[in-house]
């Protein structure tokens, strides 16, 4: 789920490319400035193909250093939940969360039925 830097000098609309996240879901873009509070917006619904989809969102980006984080999640099927139980000490997995930030590797988080994040 890479976050694209399309026009860094004139950001306002941020585009994201997402791989293997079910279509119709949305992602959340969170901007954290060096000073001040973080701001989050929800993207449009993912469109394209499940292999590669895209969405957009508009967010105000203040001057100075900022961190952008894109996150998306989806509920797993019963079969997927069972498949992940070897990683979660037998606890069922409820959802998978994908996280990406500019210049960093994407992360995958498994969220269990009890809310534990792995």
C-alpha positions in Angstrom: 0.0 0.0 0.0 2.5 2.6 -1.1 1.7 6.3 -0.5 2.5 8.2 -3.7 4.3 11.6 -3.7 2.7 12.9 -6.8 3.3 16.7 -6.5 5.0 17.4 -3.2 5.1 21.2 -3.7 1.3 21.4 -4.2 -0.2 18.7 -2.1 -3.7 18.9 -1.2 -5.1 15.9 -2.9 -3.2 12.7 -2.0 -3.4 9.6 -4.2 -2.7 6.1 -2.9 -2.2 2.8 -4.7 -3.4 -0.3 -2.8 -2.6 -3.9 -3.6 -4.8 -6.9 -2.5 -7.3 -4.9 -0.5 -11.0 -5.7 -1.4 -12.6 -3.2 -3.6 -15.2 -0.9 -2.1 -13.3 -0.4 1.1 -11.8 2.9 2.1 -8.4 3.9 3.5 -7.6 6.5 6.1 -4.9 9.1 5.5 -3.4 10.6 8.7 -1.2 13.7 8.5 0.9 14.5 11.6 2.7 17.8 11.5 6.0 18.4 13.4 3.9 20.7 15.7 0.1 20.6 16.3 -2.5 17.9 16.1 -2.8 15.1 13.6 -5.6 15.2 11.0 -7.3 12.2 9.4 -9.5 11.9 6.3 -11.2 8.9 4.7 -10.6 8.2 1.0 -13.0 7.5 -1.7 -14.0 3.8 -2.1 -11.2 1.7 -3.6 -11.6 1.3 -7.4 -9.9 -0.7 -10.0 -9.0 -4.3 -9.5 -8.2 -6.2 -6.3 -4.6 -6.7 -7.6 -4.2 -2.9 -7.8 -6.8 -0.4 -6.8 -6.6 3.3 -6.1 -8.5 6.0 -4.1 -8.1 9.7 -3.4 -8.6 12.1 -0.5 -8.1 15.8 0.2 -6.2 17.0 3.2 -4.7 20.3 4.2 -0.9 20.1 4.4 0.8 22.8 6.5 4.2 24.1 5.7 7.1 22.3 7.4 7.8 18.7 8.0 4.8 16.3 8.1 4.3 12.6 8.2 1.6 10.9 6.1 0.3 7.5 7.1 -2.2 5.5 5.0 -4.1 2.7 6.6 -6.8 0.3 5.4 -8.4 -2.7 6.9 -10.8 -5.5 6.0 -12.6 -8.2 7.8 -11.3 -11.7 7.1 -13.3 -14.7 6.1 -13.7 -17.7 8.4 -11.1 -19.7 6.3 -8.6 -16.8 6.5 -9.1 -16.5 10.3 -8.3 -20.2 10.8 -5.3 -19.9 8.5 -3.8 -17.1 10.7 -4.3 -18.9 14.0 -0.8 -20.4 13.9 0.5 -16.8 14.2 -1.9 -15.7 16.9 -1.5 -18.6 19.3 -4.8 -20.1 18.3 -6.9 -16.9 18.7 -9.2 -16.0 15.7 -8.2 -13.1 13.5 -11.0 -10.5 13.0 -9.4 -8.1 10.6 -6.2 -7.3 8.7 -4.9 -3.8 8.8 -2.4 -2.4 6.2 -0.2 0.6 7.1 2.1 2.6 4.8 4.0 5.8 5.1 6.1 7.7 2.6 9.7 6.3 2.5 8.9 3.4 4.8 8.1 -0.3 4.3 4.4 -1.2 4.5 3.3 -3.1 7.6 0.6 -5.7 8.0 -1.2 -6.0 11.4 -3.5 -8.9 12.4 -6.2 -7.8 14.7 -7.6 -10.7 16.8 -11.1 -11.3 18.2 -10.0 -9.9 21.6 -8.5 -6.7 19.9 -4.9 -7.8 20.2 -2.7 -6.5 17.4 0.1 -8.7 16.0 
